[in-house]
């Protein structure tokens, strides 16, 4: 959840490309994923974001947009309601 929380806070994400993170961070759009153990990749991404305030701002805004659209409260409530309906149908 920390990646989604960062995006929802308007922050670009620099994160290792593990588990579900690869699906959450859009390379060059909402942040920079890097392979586990790729210290140079991580350092390069952090350096670039530190040197380019407009990039930080653009990625942060885009991340917030993506987080709200994919994981916003309305969408999550709808998803839970759909799951509960399916469960009720299965249980009869």
C-alpha positions as CSV (number, residue, x, y, z in Angstrom):
1,X,0.0,0.0,0.0
2,X,2.9,2.4,0.5
3,X,3.4,2.9,-3.2
4,X,-0.3,3.8,-3.7
5,X,-0.2,6.1,-0.6
6,X,2.8,7.9,-2.0
7,X,1.2,8.3,-5.3
8,X,-2.0,9.5,-3.7
9,X,0.1,12.1,-1.8
10,X,1.4,13.4,-5.1
11,X,4.9,12.0,-4.8
12,X,6.9,10.3,-7.6
13,X,7.9,6.8,-6.6
14,X,11.3,5.2,-6.8
15,X,11.0,1.6,-5.9
16,X,12.4,-1.8,-6.6
17,X,10.6,-3.8,-9.2
18,X,9.2,-6.6,-6.9
19,X,5.9,-8.3,-6.2
20,X,3.0,-6.0,-7.1
21,X,5.0,-2.9,-7.3
22,X,5.8,-3.5,-11.0
23,X,2.1,-3.1,-11.8
24,X,1.8,0.1,-9.7
25,X,4.7,2.2,-10.8
26,X,4.6,3.3,-14.4
27,X,8.2,3.8,-15.5
28,X,8.9,7.5,-16.4
29,X,5.2,8.4,-15.8
30,X,4.5,7.9,-12.1
31,X,8.0,7.1,-11.0
32,X,11.0,5.0,-11.6
33,X,11.1,1.2,-10.9
34,X,14.5,-0.4,-10.7
35,X,15.6,-4.1,-10.5
36,X,16.4,-5.4,-7.0
37,X,20.1,-4.8,-6.2
38,X,20.5,-2.2,-8.9
39,X,21.9,0.5,-6.7
40,X,23.1,2.6,-9.6
41,X,19.5,2.5,-11.1
42,X,18.1,3.7,-7.8
43,X,20.7,6.4,-7.3
44,X,20.2,7.6,-10.9
45,X,16.5,7.9,-10.4
46,X,16.8,9.7,-7.1
47,X,19.5,12.0,-8.6
48,X,17.3,12.8,-11.6
49,X,14.3,13.6,-9.4
50,X,16.4,15.8,-7.2
51,X,17.7,17.8,-10.2
52,X,14.5,18.2,-12.1
53,X,11.7,19.8,-10.0
54,X,9.3,20.0,-13.0
55,X,9.7,16.2,-13.4
56,X,9.0,15.6,-9.7
57,X,5.9,17.8,-10.0
58,X,4.6,16.1,-13.2
59,X,5.2,12.6,-11.9
60,X,3.6,13.5,-8.6
61,X,0.5,14.9,-10.3
62,X,0.2,11.9,-12.6
63,X,0.7,9.5,-9.7
64,X,-2.1,11.2,-7.8
65,X,-4.4,10.9,-10.8
66,X,-3.6,7.2,-11.3
67,X,-4.0,6.4,-7.6
68,X,-7.4,8.2,-7.4
69,X,-8.6,6.5,-10.6
70,X,-7.5,3.0,-9.8
71,X,-7.7,3.0,-6.0
72,X,-10.0,5.8,-5.0
73,X,-12.7,5.3,-2.4
74,X,-15.5,5.2,-5.0
75,X,-13.8,2.5,-7.0
76,X,-12.9,0.5,-3.9
77,X,-16.4,0.6,-2.5
78,X,-17.8,-0.5,-5.8
79,X,-15.3,-3.4,-5.9
80,X,-16.1,-4.5,-2.4
81,X,-19.9,-4.3,-3.1
82,X,-19.4,-6.4,-6.3
83,X,-17.5,-9.0,-4.3
84,X,-20.2,-9.1,-1.5
85,X,-22.9,-9.6,-4.2
86,X,-21.0,-12.5,-5.8
87,X,-20.4,-14.1,-2.4
88,X,-24.1,-13.7,-1.5
89,X,-25.1,-15.3,-4.8
90,X,-22.7,-18.2,-4.2
91,X,-24.0,-18.8,-0.7
92,X,-27.6,-18.6,-1.8
